[in-house]
Amino acid sequence: MPNYFGEQRFGHGGQNLSKARAWLTGELSRKQVRKWSRQQQGLLLSAARSHLFNTIVSARIAAGRLTPEQGDFMILAGSRSFFQIETMDEELLARWRSGDILLSAPLAGSWPEPREAHLTDFEFTLLQTDAELLQGLKQQRVDLARRALLVKPAEPEFEQLDASTAEIRFTLPSGSFATGLLRELLNTNSADEHDKREG
């Protein structure tokens, strides 16, 4: 399933993202921002990064690019370590199929040069579509990180309780959203609608 950040990350009616955008694009004065706690500022920075991450995931899904490609960045399962694919081969694909390594998308922030060692052309181009938000994250000294683009639920169980009720059990990696899996199962929203609701 797509490893989207859930709606709760963006606040009621997307207010966390709206506040983050106003702050990071300079619409709010420093005096206004100083009233916020460090925890609140962290929440708003997270909402901005989550929005940009979701945008890249949606674009990659729309392009039908859900398997590793040369130049992509892969995360080692169970860690934050990642590496860039220099040469595609069967061994690497086998590691991906087994879940040992995971395709990733960026959590936006600053990166050291050269840019190509941290972002693919596809990712960089998409981040530039919201350049003000990206620049605001850099000014707040947020560093670029990586998150799995897709996640696989573990130990899935389904029990039909009656004609209109079912019980679903599953386990997700830390940081993934159960609401995302339920949305995919119920097919209530497309990826595009997901972005519109949170953007």
C-alpha positions as CSV (number, residue, x, y, z in Angstrom):
1,M,0.0,0.0,0.0
2,P,1.1,3.6,-0.5
3,N,2.9,4.8,2.7
4,Y,0.9,8.0,2.8
5,F,0.9,10.2,5.9
6,G,-2.7,10.1,7.2
7,E,-5.1,13.1,7.4
8,Q,-4.5,13.4,11.2
9,R,-1.0,14.6,10.4
10,F,-2.4,17.7,8.7
11,G,-4.9,18.7,11.4
12,H,-8.6,19.3,11.3
13,G,-9.5,20.7,7.9
14,G,-5.8,20.7,7.0
15,Q,-5.1,23.6,9.5
16,N,-1.6,22.3,10.4
17,L,-0.5,22.4,6.8
18,S,-2.1,25.9,6.3
19,K,-0.3,27.3,9.3
20,A,3.0,25.6,8.2
21,R,2.7,27.2,4.8
22,A,1.9,30.6,6.2
23,W,5.0,30.3,8.5
24,L,7.4,28.9,6.0
25,T,6.5,31.2,3.2
26,G,6.9,34.3,5.4
27,E,3.2,35.3,5.7
28,L,3.4,35.3,9.5
29,S,5.7,37.6,11.5
30,R,8.4,36.3,13.7
31,K,6.5,37.7,16.7
32,Q,3.5,35.5,15.9
33,V,5.7,32.4,15.4
34,R,7.6,33.0,18.7
35,K,4.3,32.4,20.6
36,W,4.3,28.8,19.4
37,S,6.0,26.1,21.5
38,R,8.8,24.1,20.1
39,Q,6.5,21.1,20.0
40,Q,3.9,23.0,17.9
41,Q,6.6,24.2,15.5
42,G,7.8,20.6,15.1
43,L,4.3,19.5,14.3
44,L,3.9,22.1,11.6
45,L,7.3,21.3,10.1
46,S,6.2,17.7,10.0
47,A,2.9,18.6,8.3
48,A,4.8,20.4,5.5
49,R,7.3,17.5,5.0
50,S,4.4,15.0,5.0
51,H,2.5,17.0,2.4
52,L,5.5,17.0,0.1
53,F,6.1,13.3,0.7
54,N,2.5,12.5,-0.2
55,T,2.8,14.5,-3.4
56,I,5.8,12.6,-4.6
57,V,4.2,9.2,-3.7
58,S,1.0,10.1,-5.6
59,A,3.1,11.3,-8.6
60,R,5.1,8.1,-8.7
61,I,1.9,6.0,-8.4
62,A,0.3,8.0,-11.2
63,A,3.4,7.4,-13.4
64,G,3.2,3.6,-12.7
65,R,6.8,3.6,-11.3
66,L,6.5,1.3,-8.3
67,T,9.5,-0.9,-8.9
68,P,13.1,0.1,-8.3
69,E,14.9,1.9,-11.1
70,Q,18.5,2.9,-11.6
71,G,19.2,6.1,-9.6
72,D,16.4,5.4,-7.0
73,F,17.2,5.4,-3.3
74,M,16.5,2.3,-1.3
75,I,16.0,2.0,2.5
76,L,17.3,-0.9,4.4
77,A,14.3,-2.5,6.1
78,G,14.1,-1.7,9.8
79,S,16.5,1.2,9.6
80,R,16.9,4.7,8.4
81,S,20.0,3.8,6.2
82,F,19.6,4.2,2.5
83,F,21.7,3.9,-0.6
84,Q,21.3,4.8,-4.3
85,I,21.0,2.2,-7.0
86,E,24.0,2.6,-9.3
87,T,23.4,-0.5,-11.3
88,M,20.2,-2.6,-11.5
89,D,20.7,-6.4,-11.2
90,E,18.8,-9.5,-10.3
91,E,20.3,-9.6,-6.8
92,L,19.1,-6.2,-6.0
93,L,15.6,-7.0,-7.3
94,A,15.6,-10.2,-5.3
95,R,16.4,-8.2,-2.1
96,W,13.5,-5.8,-2.9
97,R,11.0,-8.6,-3.6
98,S,12.0,-10.2,-0.3
99,G,11.5,-7.0,1.7
100,D,15.1,-6.6,2.7
101,I,15.3,-3.2,0.9
102,L,12.4,-0.8,0.3
103,L,11.8,1.8,-2.4
104,S,11.8,5.3,-0.8
105,A,10.7,8.9,-1.3
106,P,12.2,12.0,0.4
107,L,11.1,13.8,3.5
108,A,12.0,17.3,2.3
109,G,14.7,19.4,3.8
110,S,18.3,20.6,3.2
111,W,20.8,18.3,1.4
112,P,24.5,18.7,0.7
113,E,25.8,19.0,-2.8
114,P,25.8,17.3,-5.2
115,R,22.0,17.2,-5.3
116,E,22.1,14.0,-7.5
117,A,23.5,12.1,-4.5
118,H,20.4,12.8,-2.5
119,L,17.4,13.2,-4.9
120,T,16.4,11.8,-8.2
121,D,15.6,14.2,-11.0
122,F,11.9,13.1,-10.7
123,E,11.9,14.0,-6.9
124,F,13.8,17.2,-7.4
125,T,11.4,18.4,-10.1
126,L,8.3,17.7,-8.0
127,L,9.8,19.5,-4.9
128,Q,10.4,22.6,-7.1
129,T,6.6,22.8,-7.7
130,D,6.3,23.9,-4.1
131,A,9.7,25.7,-3.9
132,E,8.6,28.2,-1.2
133,L,7.6,25.5,1.2
134,L,10.9,23.6,0.4
135,Q,12.9,26.8,1.0
136,G,11.1,27.4,4.3
137,L,12.1,23.9,5.5
138,K,15.7,24.6,4.6
139,Q,15.7,27.9,6.4
140,Q,14.5,26.1,9.5
141,R,17.5,23.8,9.2
142,V,15.4,20.6,8.6
143,D,17.6,17.9,6.9
144,L,16.4,15.7,4.1
145,A,15.5,12.1,5.2
146,R,13.9,9.1,3.5
147,R,10.7,7.1,4.1
148,A,9.5,3.9,2.5
149,L,7.2,4.7,-0.5
150,L,5.2,1.5,-0.1
151,V,4.6,-0.7,3.0
152,K,3.3,-4.3,3.3
153,P,0.9,-5.0,6.1
154,A,1.9,-8.1,8.2
155,E,-0.3,-10.8,9.7
156,P,-3.5,-9.7,7.9
157,E,-6.7,-11.3,9.0
158,F,-10.3,-10.8,7.8
159,E,-13.4,-12.0,9.5
160,Q,-16.9,-11.5,8.2
161,L,-19.1,-10.9,11.3
162,D,-22.4,-10.4,9.5
163,A,-23.8,-9.1,6.2
164,S,-22.6,-5.6,6.8
165,T,-19.7,-5.9,9.3
166,A,-16.2,-7.3,9.0
167,E,-13.3,-7.3,11.4
168,I,-9.8,-6.6,10.0
169,R,-6.5,-7.2,11.8
170,F,-3.1,-6.3,10.6
171,T,0.3,-5.0,11.7
172,L,2.1,-2.0,10.1
173,P,5.6,-0.7,10.5
174,S,6.1,2.1,13.1
175,G,5.1,5.4,11.6
176,S,2.7,4.0,9.0
177,F,-1.0,4.9,9.2
178,A,-3.8,2.3,9.6
179,T,-6.2,4.9,8.1
180,G,-4.2,4.7,4.9
181,L,-4.7,0.9,4.6
182,L,-8.4,1.2,5.3
183,R,-8.8,3.9,2.7
184,E,-7.1,1.6,0.1
185,L,-9.3,-1.4,1.1
186,L,-12.5,0.6,0.9
187,N,-11.4,2.5,-2.2
188,T,-13.1,5.6,-1.0
189,N,-10.6,8.1,-2.4
190,S,-8.1,8.1,-5.3
191,A,-4.6,9.3,-4.9
192,D,-5.5,12.6,-6.5
193,E,-8.4,13.2,-4.2
194,H,-6.1,12.4,-1.3
195,D,-3.8,15.2,-2.3
196,K,-6.6,17.7,-2.8
197,R,-8.0,17.0,0.7
198,E,-4.6,17.6,2.3
199,G,-3.2,20.3,0.1
